[in-house]
Amino acid sequence: MAIFERALGHARVKLHFQVEGAGFPLLAIAPGGLRSAAALWRDRPIEPGPLLAAEYRVITMDQRNAGQSWAPISASDDWHDYASDHLALLDHLGVKRCHVMGMCIGGAYALRLALSYPERIASAVLIQPIGLSDNRQAFLEIYESWRDESRALHPEASDHDFSAFFQNMFGGAFVFCATEAEVTRLEVPLLVLLGDDQYHPSAISRRVAEVAPQARLIEHWKQEPARTRAHAELQRFLRTHTPR
């Protein structure tokens, strides 16, 4: 993997990334909660490199403070800081416009990027996106596990910083990264693959697909033969929205 660094106040954000293939760029943001790292795409029902690198320039990365990437933690950090990382990496790679795809928390990152910088995103694919149902405690528990692993690497972060960071990331409603009203104004074509468990509620996937103006929903995509059909539908969607 390569390393991209950018200044953040008196510190630096270090982002590990890799690029496979050629063609129109596609930023693929992995699952794994706050541990979202490129390696976590392996052996998923949709694995961007093997599936898409023959046709697209597939960019994967370790999110800040996941995998081999690092950034300081503060009480003001939120979804917009991750979107800023994504935009900075795209600028570093000379990418003016791209598709973005995300699974699990990656779907929320992808949605925030599309909402914040729609002029840079040709289309967005959300694969079983996270969101709020009756699962706040479950997100708190996985956050606390990540926090406890991270403390030794972040002497700059106080208990207040960690607590505020959780609230900024998972204290909201709907898809956590955005309000329903924001999603109704989304200008980017959207493909949503249905979630079906505690962390990826099916109601969230359905509602995003209902309220986003240019959205389509795929309900079955994990097991064969639906998996092969979903792969074909995904590829048609990306080709349709790839600029000529």
C-alpha positions in Angstrom: 0.0 0.0 0.0 1.1 3.6 -0.6 1.0 6.4 1.9 -0.6 9.8 1.6 0.0 12.5 4.3 -1.8 15.8 4.7 -1.4 18.5 7.3 -4.0 18.9 10.0 -3.1 21.8 12.3 0.2 21.0 13.9 -0.3 17.3 13.2 -0.5 15.2 10.1 -3.0 12.7 8.8 -1.5 9.5 7.4 -3.7 7.5 5.0 -2.7 4.2 3.5 -4.3 3.4 0.2 -3.9 1.2 -2.9 -5.0 1.4 -6.5 -5.9 -1.5 -8.8 -6.8 -1.4 -12.5 -7.4 1.5 -14.9 -10.3 3.4 -16.3 -12.8 5.8 -14.6 -12.0 6.0 -10.9 -14.0 4.3 -8.2 -13.4 4.9 -4.5 -14.4 1.8 -2.5 -14.8 2.3 1.3 -14.6 -0.8 3.3 -16.8 -2.2 6.1 -15.6 -2.7 9.6 -17.0 0.2 11.7 -14.3 2.5 12.8 -11.8 -0.2 11.9 -12.7 0.2 8.2 -9.6 -0.8 6.3 -8.9 -2.0 2.7 -8.2 -5.5 3.8 -11.7 -5.9 5.1 -13.1 -6.0 1.6 -11.7 -9.6 1.2 -14.1 -12.4 0.8 -17.2 -10.2 0.9 -20.2 -10.9 -1.4 -19.0 -7.8 -3.3 -15.2 -7.4 -3.5 -14.4 -4.3 -5.6 -10.9 -5.2 -6.8 -11.7 -8.6 -8.3 -15.1 -7.5 -9.5 -14.4 -4.1 -11.0 -10.6 -3.5 -11.5 -10.8 -4.8 -15.1 -12.9 -1.8 -16.0 -12.3 0.8 -13.3 -9.4 2.4 -11.4 -10.4 1.0 -8.0 -9.1 3.0 -5.0 -9.2 1.4 -1.5 -7.9 2.8 1.7 -7.6 2.4 5.5 -9.7 5.1 7.1 -8.1 7.4 9.7 -7.2 5.4 12.8 -7.9 2.1 11.1 -5.5 -0.4 9.6 -2.3 1.5 9.0 -3.7 5.0 8.8 -3.6 7.6 11.6 -5.0 11.0 12.6 -5.3 12.8 15.9 -8.6 12.5 17.7 -10.5 15.6 19.0 -13.9 16.4 20.3 -14.8 18.1 17.0 -14.1 15.1 14.7 -17.1 13.9 12.7 -18.3 12.5 9.4 -17.1 15.6 7.6 -13.5 15.0 8.6 -13.6 11.6 7.0 -15.1 13.1 3.9 -12.2 15.7 3.9 -9.8 12.8 4.0 -11.5 11.2 1.0 -11.5 14.4 -1.0 -7.8 15.1 -0.1 -6.8 11.6 -1.3 -8.8 12.0 -4.6 -7.0 15.3 -5.1 -3.7 13.7 -4.4 -4.4 11.1 -7.1 -5.6 13.7 -9.6 -9.1 12.4 -9.5 -11.6 15.1 -10.5 -14.7 12.9 -10.5 -15.4 9.3 -9.5 -17.9 6.7 -8.4 -17.9 5.9 -4.7 -18.9 2.6 -3.1 -19.2 1.7 0.6 -20.2 -1.3 2.6 -21.5 -1.1 6.2 -20.0 2.1 7.7 -18.4 2.6 4.3 -21.9 3.3 3.0 -22.3 6.1 5.4 -18.9 7.5 4.5 -19.8 7.3 0.8 -23.2 9.0 1.4 -21.5 11.8 3.3 -19.0 12.3 0.5 -21.7 12.4 -2.1 -23.7 14.9 -0.1 -20.8 17.2 0.7 -19.1 17.1 -2.7 -21.8 16.1 -5.3 -19.9 17.7 -8.2 -17.1 15.2 -7.6 -19.2 12.0 -7.5 -20.7 10.4 -10.6 -22.7 7.8 -8.6 -22.8 6.2 -5.2 -23.3 2.6 -4.1 -24.4 1.9 -0.5 -24.0 -1.8 0.4 -26.0 -2.6 3.6 -25.5 0.9 5.1 -25.6 1.4 8.8 -28.3 3.4 10.5 -30.4 3.8 13.7 -33.2 1.5 14.8 -33.1 0.1 18.3 -29.4 -0.5 18.1 -27.7 2.5 19.8 -26.3 0.4 22.5 -24.9 -2.1 20.0 -23.0 0.8 18.3 -21.8 2.1 21.7 -20.4 -1.3 22.5 -18.4 -1.7 19.3 -17.2 1.9 19.6 -16.0 1.3 23.2 -14.0 -1.7 21.9 -12.4 0.4 19.3 -11.8 3.2 21.8 -10.0 0.9 24.3 -7.8 -0.4 21.5 -7.0 3.1 20.4 -6.1 4.9 23.6 -2.4 4.0 23.6 -2.0 5.5 20.2 -3.7 8.7 21.1 -2.2 10.4 24.1 -3.5 13.7 22.7 -7.2 12.6 23.2 -8.9 13.0 26.6 -12.0 11.1 27.8 -14.0 14.1 26.7 -12.6 13.9 23.2 -13.5 10.2 22.9 -17.0 10.7 24.3 -17.7 13.7 22.0 -16.3 11.8 19.0 -18.8 9.0 19.6 -21.7 11.5 19.8 -20.6 13.2 16.6 -20.5 9.9 14.8 -23.3 7.8 16.2 -25.4 10.2 18.3 -27.7 11.2 15.5 -30.6 9.5 13.8 -31.3 7.9 10.4 -28.0 7.0 8.7 -25.9 8.8 11.4 -23.9 10.7 8.7 -26.9 12.7 7.5 -30.5 13.6 8.1 -33.3 12.3 6.1 -33.9 15.9 4.8 -30.4 16.0 3.5 -30.8 12.7 1.6 -34.0 13.9 0.0 -31.8 16.6 -1.7 -29.1 14.2 -2.9 -28.1 15.1 -6.4 -26.1 11.9 -7.1 -27.5 8.7 -8.6 -27.7 6.0 -5.9 -27.8 2.2 -5.8 -28.7 0.7 -2.4 -28.1 -3.0 -1.5 -30.4 -4.0 1.3 -29.1 -4.5 4.8 -30.8 -7.1 7.0 -29.3 -7.2 10.5 -28.9 -5.2 13.7 -26.2 -2.9 12.5 -27.5 -2.6 8.9 -31.3 -2.3 9.4 -33.4 -3.1 6.3 -35.7 -0.2 7.2 -32.7 2.2 6.7 -31.8 0.8 3.3 -35.4 1.0 2.2 -35.9 4.5 3.4 -32.8 5.8 1.8 -33.9 4.3 -1.5 -37.4 5.8 -1.0 -36.4 9.4 -0.3 -33.3 9.9 -2.5 -34.4 11.3 -5.8 -32.3 9.1 -8.0 -32.1 5.8 -6.1 -32.6 2.1 -6.8 -32.8 -0.7 -4.4 -31.5 -4.3 -4.7 -33.0 -6.5 -2.1 -31.2 -9.9 -2.7 -27.5 -9.9 -3.4 -25.6 -12.1 -0.9 -26.3 -15.7 -2.1 -26.3 -17.3 -5.5 -28.0 -17.0 -7.9 -29.0 -13.5 -6.6 -25.4 -12.6 -6.1 -24.5 -13.0 -9.8 -27.6 -11.0 -10.8 -26.6 -8.2 -8.3 -23.1 -8.1 -9.7 -24.5 -7.6 -13.2 -26.9 -4.9 -11.9 -24.1 -3.1 -10.1 -21.9 -3.1 -13.2 -24.8 -1.8 -15.4 -25.5 1.0 -12.9 -21.8 2.1 -12.9 -21.6 1.9 -16.7 -24.7 4.0 -17.0 -23.3 6.7 -14.8 -19.7 6.7 -16.0 -19.0 9.9 -17.9 -18.2 9.5 -21.6 
